[in-house]
Amino acid sequence: MEERKYLTTWRKYIPVIRLHLKRSLNEDQSFKLNITDFESAGDRGKSGYTFSLAIENGKVTNNISGSAVARDLYEALKADDAINEMMRDKNIKISVGKSFVLSIKTTHISAFK
């Protein structure tokens, strides 16, 4: 199993992700990632770098065990205090598609459960 290959790469993106995460409270956000950053960290070949990461109240709610890219992103997010604070009481969906665009959608968790 690959160990934390993409963590350093994601850490470089944390300031940008933090900004987009904050903005995603008002409208969905997306920005293009630099594919060479990820290819130099590890070759995903045909499987690519696509993933979907669902976070509710700071905890992952979908299975990302098969995606080192998604696991390492979550590690990098958890390590950032400001992002941890933003993840509280929210549903956040982060995804990367084939075009290498990272998308962030955020909704508040309803108090009426």
C-alpha positions as CSV (number, residue, x, y, z in Angstrom):
1,M,0.0,0.0,0.0
2,E,1.3,3.4,-0.9
3,E,2.2,5.5,2.1
4,R,1.4,9.3,2.1
5,K,2.8,9.9,-1.4
6,Y,0.6,12.9,-2.0
7,L,0.7,14.5,1.4
8,T,3.5,17.0,0.5
9,T,1.7,17.9,-2.7
10,W,-1.6,18.5,-0.9
11,R,0.1,20.6,1.7
12,K,1.2,23.0,-1.0
13,Y,-2.4,23.4,-2.0
14,I,-3.7,24.0,1.6
15,P,-3.7,27.8,1.5
16,V,-5.7,27.7,-1.8
17,I,-8.1,25.0,-0.6
18,R,-8.6,27.0,2.7
19,L,-9.6,30.1,0.6
20,H,-12.0,28.1,-1.6
21,L,-13.5,26.3,1.3
22,K,-14.3,29.6,2.9
23,R,-15.9,30.8,-0.3
24,S,-17.8,27.6,-0.8
25,L,-20.1,28.6,2.0
26,N,-21.7,31.1,-0.4
27,E,-21.3,29.3,-3.7
28,D,-19.7,26.1,-5.1
29,Q,-16.0,26.5,-5.8
30,S,-13.6,24.8,-8.3
31,F,-10.0,25.3,-9.4
32,K,-7.6,23.5,-11.7
33,L,-4.8,21.5,-10.1
34,N,-1.4,21.1,-11.6
35,I,-1.3,17.5,-12.8
36,T,2.5,17.4,-12.9
37,D,2.6,18.0,-9.1
38,F,0.7,14.7,-8.6
39,E,2.5,12.7,-11.3
40,S,5.8,13.5,-9.8
41,A,4.5,12.2,-6.4
42,G,3.3,8.9,-7.8
43,D,1.9,7.5,-11.1
44,R,-1.7,6.5,-10.9
45,G,-1.7,5.4,-14.5
46,K,-5.1,4.5,-16.0
47,S,-6.8,4.8,-12.6
48,G,-6.1,8.5,-12.6
49,Y,-6.5,10.9,-9.8
50,T,-10.3,11.2,-9.7
51,F,-12.0,10.8,-6.4
52,S,-14.9,12.1,-4.3
53,L,-14.4,12.9,-0.6
54,A,-17.5,13.4,1.5
55,I,-16.9,15.0,4.9
56,E,-19.6,15.6,7.6
57,N,-18.7,17.5,10.7
58,G,-15.0,16.9,10.0
59,K,-15.3,13.1,9.5
60,V,-15.1,11.2,6.2
61,T,-18.5,9.6,5.4
62,N,-17.6,7.7,2.2
63,N,-15.0,5.0,1.5
64,I,-11.7,6.5,0.4
65,S,-9.6,3.5,1.3
66,G,-8.9,2.8,-2.4
67,S,-7.6,6.3,-3.1
68,A,-4.3,7.4,-1.7
69,V,-4.9,10.8,-3.3
70,A,-8.1,11.3,-1.3
71,R,-6.7,9.9,1.9
72,D,-3.7,12.2,1.8
73,L,-5.9,15.2,1.0
74,Y,-8.0,14.4,4.1
75,E,-4.8,14.1,6.2
76,A,-3.7,17.5,5.0
77,L,-7.1,19.1,5.7
78,K,-7.2,17.6,9.2
79,A,-3.7,19.0,10.0
80,D,-4.8,22.6,9.3
81,D,-6.5,24.3,12.3
82,A,-8.4,26.9,10.2
83,I,-9.8,24.2,7.9
84,N,-10.7,22.0,10.9
85,E,-12.7,24.9,12.3
86,M,-14.5,25.4,8.9
87,M,-15.4,21.7,8.7
88,R,-17.3,21.8,11.9
89,D,-21.1,21.5,11.5
90,K,-20.9,21.3,7.8
91,N,-21.2,18.8,4.9
92,I,-18.4,19.2,2.5
93,K,-18.0,17.4,-0.8
94,I,-14.6,17.6,-2.5
95,S,-14.0,15.9,-5.8
96,V,-11.5,15.8,-8.6
97,G,-12.6,14.7,-12.0
98,K,-10.7,13.6,-15.2
99,S,-10.1,17.2,-16.2
100,F,-8.1,17.7,-12.9
101,V,-10.4,20.3,-11.5
102,L,-11.0,20.2,-7.7
103,S,-14.6,21.1,-6.8
104,I,-15.8,22.0,-3.3
105,K,-19.5,22.1,-2.3
106,T,-20.4,23.0,1.3
107,T,-23.7,22.9,3.1
108,H,-24.5,23.5,6.8
109,I,-25.7,20.5,8.8
110,S,-29.3,21.1,9.8
111,A,-29.9,21.3,13.6
112,F,-33.1,19.5,13.0
113,K,-32.1,15.9,12.7
